[in-house]
């Protein structure tokens, strides 16, 4: 065998071996991380999180794991600012184009005592102009001390308090909605909080409800909302790490996010 042919065979064998090894190691043959190689079809999601009362680092990881489990490629940005208190104005919203380029914004923050109308409208203006959103749990109590209703109208519900923690049965009331397809009719939350819903805004549609153990009143716990040019999916559940570890809840967040982004396909 001549020297040129030997070099060619060695090159071919090396390429085949490296391609297989690199792929198993999480790298594409082109030399890019596999996740990067698949990003051309990825959706872009920003999680805005922080504030009091919850384990936001774990919850952000759980959201990402949910999309990985369901094989949805995502380009992520996690913004965890404002500390652990109930009042903050984070730098993200100083930019009037803060939401530009994202398919969906996931709001999972908790700043109840931030009240500035100008600051709040820097956020809602982007959504009104078409930034789709998912709003989770304490996002409903964020800015609740404010006198303006812009954030509440964006959410689709008004809530200022919650009841005790318990395991709450969930009744699906819109089984034909794409988000709720396949959601079990007998799902009971892990230990979580029932939010008291004072107002359902006109463009909001409940998807599921839960009933108070104190007074028997029924409150929406999952819903969708139209706000300006945007679509919003909301859930008042999401207090505990146990809820974020629950497969049905994770699946719901994935489907709600894809629906909000206009990309939900069965």
Steps between C-alpha positions, in 0.01 A plus 500: 500500500649833398556781751227727357232231525606419858462862604154512338380190687630635831315828440173323418518275807587794723208704367252215558630434852504868596155561357349223708692586815433872475128444444476277806688763696249763400692650208408505135747385233527863389667579831206686653323397820193296405267752662652775287479288187124462552428864582379597153150372591514609865251739651632790705378524858594743774420417863468806724520391861601603851350657810361352815357175616608229252793292378543675167828336406346155526182611324696642206692173466176304519348703217804435284493128584133485399580621150792258474275211605249589230773549240435866435813690397529834677746786511478613861566823681452502878471839670505460879528849645357709781611297799271313741277784616154620400607821325736547206534672166732286292727639230362273229195720455704819452539395137182578303584203275557258789269230356602532137599178326339257744213265416374500857582662833446290815424722799574319825589793725358625830524874575172588667595844626641655183250769404645737237249537211779600260708196586203262472400647165852447366419131543140487385567720196724231352231238554230720358712535188526124458738339751327171586517381858456230761423624852558273799374512859642806679504699177131549586596674826784696345422876501183433698562815708491713186194715438509449123343192338728461199681192636176337616338551161809344339479200734130453430410464869516708816617328820623653824509203739510122523364230727692237695721239340331174415464239226231649277297304242494670161187498282556551128235734357639538147606150400497591129761773539836394349687563826274261691504209255615192686482668840353252752150566628594381850825691554565618855776748569797423719488722807434848363307823558154585367491861380183698554394651167310826546458584133520315170576762235279505188755348260591212734362146469526250789637157409478334843382581850550398862270536798572664833509267798384791718190636329435277196559780250651405165799684353675470164843343534594472129385744232592679180481871429521733203684822576550735210685300237628238745378164625536415868474168684468514878510267800458594864658171603878484522582576863689189600794311355276193511265665252788583265619140526158365399496366144146616425581854614819502295313379194242774554772767510649370176165494321401838642828652386474352152140618470595852605780499243264375228697176465287237669477189283375162611 
